[in-house]
């Protein structure tokens, strides 16, 4: 099989996919929102592709080199997932759907947990400074 033809076919397909699937496609550009907030769109990108090739025996083939036949195809799906909203040091995920995934719920819980942990550390530090 002609390695050049299959390599060119796969290379062309990968370049096309690379043009579409960039970090800026998944995590969009930040937009200034109301009251000093920053809004960043987040999308889900799924892609798949396949390629095949064959050398076809022919009476006209010269020196055991057969004509190459091949094909490739792919699919791409871009789905908006939600927005990251940053305001005053807090990050919040605003999903596009009403149903949150477990990961989204955990991400939403992190900032309040960090605030509580900081409060506990601060009160412990203040208490130990008074006792010393």
C-alpha positions as YAML, in Angstrom:
chain: A
units: angstrom
residues:
- id: 1
  name: UNK
  ca: [0.00, 0.00, 0.00]
- id: 2
  name: UNK
  ca: [1.27, 3.46, -0.76]
- id: 3
  name: UNK
  ca: [2.24, 4.97, 2.58]
- id: 4
  name: UNK
  ca: [2.37, 8.43, 1.07]
- id: 5
  name: UNK
  ca: [-1.28, 8.40, 0.00]
- id: 6
  name: UNK
  ca: [-2.66, 7.11, 3.32]
- id: 7
  name: UNK
  ca: [-0.35, 9.43, 5.28]
- id: 8
  name: UNK
  ca: [-1.48, 12.41, 3.21]
- id: 9
  name: UNK
  ca: [-5.13, 11.47, 3.67]
- id: 10
  name: UNK
  ca: [-4.84, 11.10, 7.46]
- id: 11
  name: UNK
  ca: [-2.64, 14.20, 7.72]
- id: 12
  name: UNK
  ca: [-5.18, 16.30, 5.83]
- id: 13
  name: UNK
  ca: [-7.99, 15.04, 8.05]
- id: 14
  name: UNK
  ca: [-6.04, 15.73, 11.25]
- id: 15
  name: UNK
  ca: [-5.21, 19.26, 10.09]
- id: 16
  name: UNK
  ca: [-8.89, 19.92, 9.42]
- id: 17
  name: UNK
  ca: [-9.88, 18.63, 12.87]
- id: 18
  name: UNK
  ca: [-7.12, 20.69, 14.49]
- id: 19
  name: UNK
  ca: [-8.49, 23.84, 12.87]
- id: 20
  name: UNK
  ca: [-11.90, 23.30, 14.49]
- id: 21
  name: UNK
  ca: [-11.01, 21.74, 17.84]
- id: 22
  name: UNK
  ca: [-8.99, 24.41, 19.62]
- id: 23
  name: UNK
  ca: [-8.93, 25.43, 23.26]
- id: 24
  name: UNK
  ca: [-10.86, 28.55, 22.28]
- id: 25
  name: UNK
  ca: [-13.62, 26.27, 20.95]
- id: 26
  name: UNK
  ca: [-14.01, 24.49, 24.29]
- id: 27
  name: UNK
  ca: [-13.36, 27.43, 26.60]
- id: 28
  name: UNK
  ca: [-14.48, 30.59, 24.84]
- id: 29
  name: UNK
  ca: [-13.18, 34.12, 25.14]
- id: 30
  name: UNK
  ca: [-13.88, 35.95, 28.38]
- id: 31
  name: UNK
  ca: [-16.59, 38.61, 28.22]
- id: 32
  name: UNK
  ca: [-16.97, 41.46, 30.71]
- id: 33
  name: UNK
  ca: [-20.33, 41.12, 32.42]
- id: 34
  name: UNK
  ca: [-22.39, 43.38, 34.68]
- id: 35
  name: UNK
  ca: [-20.95, 44.70, 37.95]
- id: 36
  name: UNK
  ca: [-17.36, 43.64, 37.19]
- id: 37
  name: UNK
  ca: [-18.08, 39.98, 36.53]
- id: 38
  name: UNK
  ca: [-16.27, 37.97, 33.86]
- id: 39
  name: UNK
  ca: [-18.24, 35.39, 31.86]
- id: 40
  name: UNK
  ca: [-16.54, 32.53, 30.00]
- id: 41
  name: UNK
  ca: [-18.57, 30.17, 27.78]
- id: 42
  name: UNK
  ca: [-17.76, 26.45, 28.04]
- id: 43
  name: UNK
  ca: [-18.65, 23.88, 25.37]
- id: 44
  name: UNK
  ca: [-18.32, 20.13, 24.95]
- id: 45
  name: UNK
  ca: [-16.54, 19.01, 21.80]
- id: 46
  name: UNK
  ca: [-16.74, 15.41, 20.56]
- id: 47
  name: UNK
  ca: [-15.10, 14.17, 17.41]
- id: 48
  name: UNK
  ca: [-14.37, 10.96, 15.63]
- id: 49
  name: UNK
  ca: [-12.80, 10.01, 12.34]
- id: 50
  name: UNK
  ca: [-11.78, 7.07, 10.27]
- id: 51
  name: UNK
  ca: [-9.68, 6.41, 7.21]
- id: 52
  name: UNK
  ca: [-9.02, 3.45, 4.99]
- id: 53
  name: UNK
  ca: [-7.09, 2.70, 1.87]
- id: 54
  name: UNK
  ca: [-6.31, -0.10, -0.52]
- id: 55
  name: UNK
  ca: [-4.05, -0.74, -3.47]
- id: 56
  name: UNK
  ca: [-6.07, -2.13, -6.34]
- id: 57
  name: UNK
  ca: [-4.37, -4.73, -8.54]
- id: 58
  name: UNK
  ca: [-4.51, -3.81, -12.19]
- id: 59
  name: UNK
  ca: [-3.05, -5.14, -15.43]
- id: 60
  name: UNK
  ca: [-1.82, -1.62, -16.14]
- id: 61
  name: UNK
  ca: [0.17, -1.48, -12.87]
- id: 62
  name: UNK
  ca: [3.86, -0.92, -13.41]
- id: 63
  name: UNK
  ca: [6.52, -2.69, -11.32]
- id: 64
  name: UNK
  ca: [4.12, -4.14, -8.74]
- id: 65
  name: UNK
  ca: [2.82, -0.67, -7.75]
- id: 66
  name: UNK
  ca: [-0.96, -0.66, -7.71]
- id: 67
  name: UNK
  ca: [-3.28, 2.33, -7.93]
- id: 68
  name: UNK
  ca: [-4.39, 3.58, -4.53]
- id: 69
  name: UNK
  ca: [-8.01, 3.94, -3.51]
- id: 70
  name: UNK
  ca: [-9.05, 5.31, -0.14]
- id: 71
  name: UNK
  ca: [-11.50, 7.33, 1.79]
- id: 72
  name: UNK
  ca: [-11.85, 9.14, 5.05]
- id: 73
  name: UNK
  ca: [-14.63, 10.66, 7.05]
- id: 74
  name: UNK
  ca: [-15.29, 12.26, 10.36]
- id: 75
  name: UNK
  ca: [-17.85, 13.82, 12.56]
- id: 76
  name: UNK
  ca: [-17.79, 16.68, 15.02]
- id: 77
  name: UNK
  ca: [-20.26, 17.77, 17.66]
- id: 78
  name: UNK
  ca: [-20.06, 21.05, 19.57]
- id: 79
  name: UNK
  ca: [-22.55, 21.41, 22.42]
- id: 80
  name: UNK
  ca: [-22.80, 24.45, 24.71]
- id: 81
  name: UNK
  ca: [-22.50, 23.31, 28.33]
- id: 82
  name: UNK
  ca: [-22.74, 26.53, 30.30]
- id: 83
  name: UNK
  ca: [-20.76, 29.48, 31.59]
- id: 84
  name: UNK
  ca: [-18.10, 30.13, 34.20]
- id: 85
  name: UNK
  ca: [-18.92, 33.35, 36.00]
- id: 86
  name: UNK
  ca: [-16.13, 35.00, 37.99]
- id: 87
  name: UNK
  ca: [-16.89, 37.86, 40.32]
- id: 88
  name: UNK
  ca: [-14.94, 39.19, 43.30]
- id: 89
  name: UNK
  ca: [-12.69, 36.13, 43.46]
- id: 90
  name: UNK
  ca: [-15.57, 33.64, 43.32]
- id: 91
  name: UNK
  ca: [-16.11, 31.23, 40.43]
- id: 92
  name: UNK
  ca: [-19.53, 29.81, 39.70]
- id: 93
  name: UNK
  ca: [-20.66, 27.40, 37.00]
- id: 94
  name: UNK
  ca: [-23.96, 28.25, 35.33]
- id: 95
  name: UNK
  ca: [-25.09, 25.18, 33.36]
- id: 96
  name: UNK
  ca: [-27.12, 25.45, 30.15]
- id: 97
  name: UNK
  ca: [-29.34, 22.57, 31.26]
- id: 98
  name: UNK
  ca: [-31.38, 22.28, 34.41]
- id: 99
  name: UNK
  ca: [-29.75, 18.97, 35.33]
- id: 100
  name: UNK
  ca: [-26.28, 19.29, 36.82]
- id: 101
  name: UNK
  ca: [-23.77, 16.50, 36.56]
- id: 102
  name: UNK
  ca: [-21.92, 15.30, 39.64]
- id: 103
  name: UNK
  ca: [-18.78, 17.10, 38.51]
- id: 104
  name: UNK
  ca: [-20.65, 20.39, 38.14]
- id: 105
  name: UNK
  ca: [-22.13, 19.98, 41.61]
- id: 106
  name: UNK
  ca: [-18.68, 19.36, 43.10]
- id: 107
  name: UNK
  ca: [-17.24, 22.39, 41.28]
- id: 108
  name: UNK
  ca: [-20.09, 24.54, 42.60]
- id: 109
  name: UNK
  ca: [-19.39, 23.30, 46.15]
- id: 110
  name: UNK
  ca: [-15.66, 24.12, 46.10]
- id: 111
  name: UNK
  ca: [-15.76, 27.94, 46.58]
- id: 112
  name: UNK
  ca: [-18.08, 27.84, 49.65]
- id: 113
  name: UNK
  ca: [-15.98, 25.03, 51.14]
- id: 114
  name: UNK
  ca: [-12.79, 27.03, 50.65]
- id: 115
  name: UNK
  ca: [-14.45, 30.07, 52.30]
- id: 116
  name: UNK
  ca: [-15.48, 27.94, 55.29]
- id: 117
  name: UNK
  ca: [-12.02, 26.41, 55.57]
- id: 118
  name: UNK
  ca: [-10.42, 29.86, 55.45]
- id: 119
  name: UNK
  ca: [-12.80, 31.01, 58.20]
- id: 120
  name: UNK
  ca: [-11.88, 28.03, 60.41]
- id: 121
  name: UNK
  ca: [-8.16, 28.61, 59.87]
- id: 122
  name: UNK
  ca: [-8.53, 32.33, 60.58]
- id: 123
  name: UNK
  ca: [-10.47, 31.77, 63.83]
- id: 124
  name: UNK
  ca: [-7.97, 29.10, 64.94]
- id: 125
  name: UNK
  ca: [-5.06, 31.42, 64.18]
- id: 126
  name: UNK
  ca: [-6.66, 34.32, 66.05]
- id: 127
  name: UNK
  ca: [-7.41, 32.05, 69.05]
- id: 128
  name: UNK
  ca: [-3.83, 30.70, 69.23]
- id: 129
  name: UNK
  ca: [-2.43, 34.24, 68.97]
- id: 130
  name: UNK
  ca: [-4.58, 35.36, 71.93]
- id: 131
  name: UNK
  ca: [-3.52, 32.33, 74.00]
- id: 132
  name: UNK
  ca: [0.17, 32.94, 73.32]
...
